[in-house]
C-alpha cells in the first residue's frame, strides 16, 4: 500500500500560495479522519458491529502488542481507535514519471522531505492531478491506499479498509505501518518503504510463530513464491524498458517498443498464472497501464528488501540487533547508504 505523509498545520505556514490548495485538502481530509475516531472499547461494545469487524479489531490488538514487545516498534497510543469508512481506500496516491525514463517525479514537503507520490483524500482530486501531469507528457498512475502513517505525530486509527483482509495480511500491514513510526529518513522513499515491507513480512511471520496457532508450515514459503514470481515480471519489465530508453531516441519507435514490452509482461503474467494460480491476486496490477509510474511504485516498496532480509539474517533474527544495523545505515549519506544496501 502507498502512504501519505500528512503535513502538520504549522508546516502549512511555510507554503507558497500555489501549494495551499493541495495542503488544504490534505489537512481537511486528515483532520476529518482523526475527528471520526472512536475508542475500540466503545466500538466493540456496540451490538450492531459486524462480527468480522469485531474479530479483526480484537486480532489487531494482539498484533500491536506483539510488535511493541517483540519487534521493538513504537506501538503505544496507536491503532487503539477505529474509523468506519464506506470507501475501499483511505487516500489515493498519484505517481508520475517521464514517458521515457524510470526516474520518478518527486514532491517535496516541509518537515518530511521529498517523496515519489502525492496523496489525496478524494479520488476525483487525485485523478484530476494525474490528468494535469499526463497533459505535460508524464506517465501517471493513481493507486488507492488502505492506510497511511503520520510517523508518530498523531494516534493513527484502524479503518474499515484495513480490516477487510486476511489475518496474515492485516498483521503484515500493521507492522509495516509501525515500522515507519520507528524510523523514517527524509528524501529516501525506497529505503523507507523497503524497510517497512521487510519488517512487516518478517514481523508477521514471527507473530504467528509465537501465537500458539501457527499457520501451515508452507504458508509463508508459498506466499513468498508468489511475491517473487510477481517481482520477477516487474523487475524484468523495468530492465527491458531501461535498456530501451538508454538505446533509442526516436519517440515513435520508443512508443512502439514500450507497448510491446508492456504486452509481454501481461502475457507472461497470464502464462505463469496457469502454473501458479495464487498469482491471480496480482491481476489488478497487470490490468493497469504498466507504465513507468506504476512500475516505479513496486520498486520503491521492494528493491532494498533483500538487503534488509540479509541484515536480519546476520542478526539471527534478533530485532534489537537488526534495528541497530538499520540505524547505522540511516546515519550514512544517501550515496553511502545506497551503496551499502546494494552490496
C-alpha atoms as one frame of an Amber mdcrd trajectory, in Angstrom:
protein
   0.000   0.000   0.000   1.059   3.527  -0.583   1.488   6.024   2.280   0.521
   9.644   2.645   2.633  11.730   4.981   0.345  14.385   6.373   1.972  17.765
   6.891   1.320  19.423  10.217  -0.799  22.548  10.247   2.171  24.556  11.470
   4.120  23.468   8.424   1.444  24.919   6.170   2.604  28.415   7.031   5.764
  27.692   5.044   3.930  27.022   1.814   3.778  29.098  -1.298   0.340  30.280
  -2.344   0.115  27.839  -5.258   0.522  24.944  -2.808  -2.177  25.976  -0.364
  -4.950  24.217  -2.281  -3.206  20.868  -2.050  -2.278  21.202   1.604  -5.716
  22.485   2.477  -7.342  19.271   1.201  -4.688  17.191   2.965  -5.237  18.926
   6.294  -9.027  18.872   5.909  -9.096  15.184   4.984  -6.712  14.179   7.730
  -8.468  16.160  10.448 -11.814  14.782   9.296 -10.465  11.247   9.660  -8.985
  11.988  13.077 -12.273  13.533  14.176 -14.179  10.329  13.407 -12.058   8.114
  15.660 -13.870   6.009  18.243 -12.205   4.096  21.100 -12.144   0.367  20.448
 -13.869  -0.318  23.761 -16.911   1.636  22.594 -16.891   0.073  19.146 -16.655
  -3.472  20.482 -19.449  -2.787  22.968 -21.833  -1.867  20.139 -24.136  -4.862
  19.460 -24.549  -3.706  15.853 -20.888  -4.119  14.924 -20.379  -6.794  12.235
 -18.731  -9.907  13.692 -15.924  -9.835  11.111 -15.013  -6.271  12.088 -15.121
  -7.128  15.789 -12.858 -10.142  15.284 -10.395  -8.122  13.223 -10.293  -5.327
  15.799  -9.519  -7.784  18.582  -6.908  -9.514  16.440  -5.276  -6.171  15.642
  -4.627  -5.538  19.319  -2.761  -8.816  19.640  -0.537  -7.802  16.728   0.100
  -4.306  18.070   1.077  -5.644  21.490   3.416  -8.184  19.911   5.005  -5.518
  17.710   5.818  -3.406  20.735   7.049  -6.260  22.920   8.912  -8.456  20.422
   9.797  -6.282  17.422  10.958  -3.136  19.225   8.353  -0.997  17.454   6.637
   2.091  18.936   3.178   0.637  19.493   1.922   2.855  22.319  -1.125   5.047
  21.690  -1.650   3.846  18.128  -4.326   1.662  16.494  -6.492   1.753  19.615
  -9.253   3.665  17.815 -11.436   2.899  14.805 -12.973   4.830  11.910 -15.744
   3.194   9.910 -15.416   4.061   6.213 -17.516   3.046   3.236 -14.861   3.558
   0.553 -12.216   0.934  -0.213  -9.251   3.279   0.376  -8.266   5.954   2.855
  -6.203   8.039   0.450  -5.339   7.945  -3.250  -1.744   8.481  -4.298  -0.585
   9.955  -7.583   2.687   8.685  -9.040   4.363  10.136 -12.124   7.475   9.676
 -14.250   8.708  10.873 -17.651   7.422   8.843 -20.574  10.934   7.667 -21.494
  12.554   7.382 -18.070  12.171   5.340 -14.905  13.235   8.259 -12.721  10.160
   9.106 -10.631   8.791  12.580 -10.216   9.075  13.692  -6.596   7.211  16.181
  -4.453   8.820  17.953  -1.507   7.101  18.884   1.736   8.033  20.804   4.874
   9.471  18.655   7.665   9.397  15.309   5.834  11.411  15.982   2.672  10.773
  14.659  -0.838   8.766  11.562  -1.738   7.766   9.946  -5.020   3.998  10.254
  -4.624   1.333  12.820  -3.796  -1.678  11.852  -1.723  -5.285  12.996  -1.882
  -8.235  12.194   0.364 -10.683  12.259  -2.553 -10.198  10.073  -5.619 -11.542
  12.695  -8.099  -8.915  15.155  -6.863  -6.182  12.558  -7.367  -7.394  11.738
 -10.871  -7.586  15.432 -11.748  -4.000  15.948 -10.584  -2.863  12.905 -12.576
  -4.618  14.208 -15.694  -2.760  17.511 -15.440   0.555  15.673 -15.181  -0.381
  13.500 -18.150  -1.018  16.656 -20.185   2.644  17.504 -19.545   3.678  14.212
 -21.173   4.270  12.253 -17.974   3.268   8.678 -17.267   0.864   8.704 -14.320
  -0.773   6.216 -12.010  -3.394   6.596  -9.271  -3.432   3.943  -6.560  -5.663
   3.642  -3.537  -4.031   3.203  -0.126  -5.844   1.444   2.695  -3.599   3.022
   5.354  -1.171   5.840   5.921   1.242   6.773   8.664   1.615  10.111  10.423
   5.047   8.997  11.672   4.029   9.322  15.308   2.576  12.833  15.116  -0.966
  11.540  15.649  -2.612   8.433  17.110  -3.307   6.650  13.828  -6.624   4.773
  13.819  -7.705   1.473  12.365 -10.080   1.861   9.411 -12.545  -0.387   7.642
 -10.357  -0.865   4.530  -7.501  -2.056   6.756  -9.663  -4.714   8.385 -11.115
  -6.181   5.195  -8.180  -8.548   4.692  -6.940 -11.879   5.943  -5.280 -12.065
   9.347  -1.770 -12.586   7.881  -2.250  -9.597   5.579  -3.584  -7.436   8.419
  -0.676  -8.372  10.685   1.780  -7.531   7.921   0.066  -4.192   7.261   0.023
  -3.107  10.902   3.675  -3.990  11.456   4.607  -2.263   8.181   2.968   0.950
   9.359   4.533   0.741  12.813   7.965   0.410  11.193   7.518   3.880   9.713
   6.982   5.220  13.215  10.266   3.646  14.327  12.436   5.052  11.524  11.852
   7.455   8.659  14.584   9.085   6.548  13.826  12.272   4.671  14.193  12.137
   0.885  14.592   8.339   0.665  11.268   6.739  -0.263  12.845   3.480  -1.402
  14.730   2.978   1.862  11.667   3.747   3.987   9.221   1.585   2.049  11.547
  -1.380   1.513  12.420  -1.381   5.207   8.744  -1.363   6.200   7.990  -4.115
   3.677  10.652  -6.382   5.160   9.711  -5.650   8.767   6.028  -6.201   8.001
   6.670  -9.508   6.270   9.114 -10.985   8.778   7.372  -9.488  11.800   4.081
 -11.080  10.772   5.799 -14.448  10.427   7.263 -14.078  13.928   3.856 -13.120
  15.305   2.150 -16.237  14.020   5.040 -18.444  15.130   4.672 -17.073  18.665
   0.879 -17.043  18.728   0.399 -20.684  19.584  -1.704 -21.069  16.454   0.894
 -21.005  13.683  -0.124 -21.122  10.056   0.556 -24.194   7.889   4.280 -24.867
   7.655   4.471 -23.914   3.985   2.226 -20.828   4.203   4.987 -18.229   4.154
   7.008 -20.137   1.559   4.022 -20.265  -0.794   3.293 -16.604  -0.150   6.896
 -15.677  -0.906   6.906 -17.818  -4.046   4.010 -15.788  -5.422   5.661 -12.493
  -4.481   8.897 -13.493  -6.130   7.096 -14.512  -9.318   5.363 -11.137  -9.384
   8.579  -9.237  -8.676  10.456 -11.163 -11.379   7.988  -9.964 -14.011   8.156
  -6.379 -12.780  11.947  -6.378 -12.493  12.457  -7.847 -15.963   9.967  -5.387
 -17.442  11.726  -2.436 -15.827  15.096  -3.680 -17.059  13.802  -4.046 -20.616
  12.380  -0.523 -20.510  15.586   0.846 -19.019  17.620  -0.610 -21.865  15.134
   0.715 -24.409  15.255   4.258 -23.040  19.054   4.222 -22.985  19.414   2.918
 -26.547  16.732   4.738 -28.516  15.734   8.371 -29.100  13.107   8.207 -31.810
   9.796   8.701 -29.994   7.707   6.705 -32.457   9.973   3.701 -32.033  10.125
   4.242 -28.274   6.332   4.213 -28.038   6.032   1.079 -30.165   8.705  -0.852
 -28.263   7.387   0.303 -24.891   3.930  -1.029 -25.771   5.479  -4.326 -26.888
   7.363  -4.720 -23.589   4.225  -3.940 -21.604   2.246  -6.512 -23.561   4.976
  -9.090 -22.997   4.599  -8.517 -19.246   0.854  -9.116 -19.434   1.294 -12.272
 -21.491   3.972 -13.592 -19.129   1.666 -12.975 -16.173  -1.127 -14.909 -17.915
   1.194 -17.852 -18.634   2.671 -18.048 -15.148  -0.743 -17.741 -13.546  -1.672
 -21.058 -15.136   1.010 -22.890 -13.165   0.842 -20.637 -10.084  -2.873 -19.896
  -9.567  -2.283 -17.722  -6.494  -0.590 -15.210  -8.780  -4.127 -14.198  -9.769
  -4.079 -11.898  -6.758  -1.976  -9.514  -8.854  -4.387  -9.452 -11.800  -5.497
  -5.926 -10.969  -1.925  -4.728 -11.236  -1.483  -6.163 -14.728  -4.809  -4.705
 -15.775  -3.227  -1.298 -15.153  -1.183   0.731 -17.648   2.147  -0.878 -16.616
   3.755   2.466 -17.330   6.865   3.907 -15.716   4.938   5.445 -12.817   3.143
   2.225 -11.888   6.289   0.108 -12.142   8.264   2.588 -10.016   5.784   2.178
  -7.188   6.574  -1.522  -6.925  10.313  -0.875  -6.904  10.047   1.643  -4.084
   8.457  -0.982  -1.868  10.729  -3.886  -2.774  14.146  -3.023  -4.196  16.019
  -2.979  -0.864  14.052  -5.814   0.744  16.757  -8.458   0.018  19.381  -6.256
   1.698  17.269  -5.782   4.813  16.498  -9.503   4.846  20.230 -10.182   4.825
  20.709  -7.844   7.792  18.031  -9.690   9.755  19.678 -12.995   8.882  23.083
 -11.719  10.007  21.467 -10.686  13.298  19.984 -14.199  13.649  16.521 -12.630
  13.739  17.369 -10.560  16.790  15.303  -7.413  16.279  17.388  -5.280  18.615
  20.482  -6.085  16.577  18.571  -5.508  13.345  17.377  -2.051  14.328  20.876
  -1.076  15.412  22.220  -2.036  11.980  19.419  -0.161  10.240  20.034   2.936
  12.344  23.719   2.747  11.416  22.651   2.834   7.752  20.403   5.804   8.452
  23.401   7.827   9.637  25.205   7.444   6.296  24.951   9.883   3.422  22.397
   8.918   0.758  25.107   7.685  -1.607  26.877   5.693   1.108  23.589   4.203
   2.279  22.529   3.147  -1.204  25.941   1.620  -1.906  25.836  -0.309   1.364
  22.398  -1.702   0.565  23.417  -2.695  -2.956  26.463  -4.509  -1.627
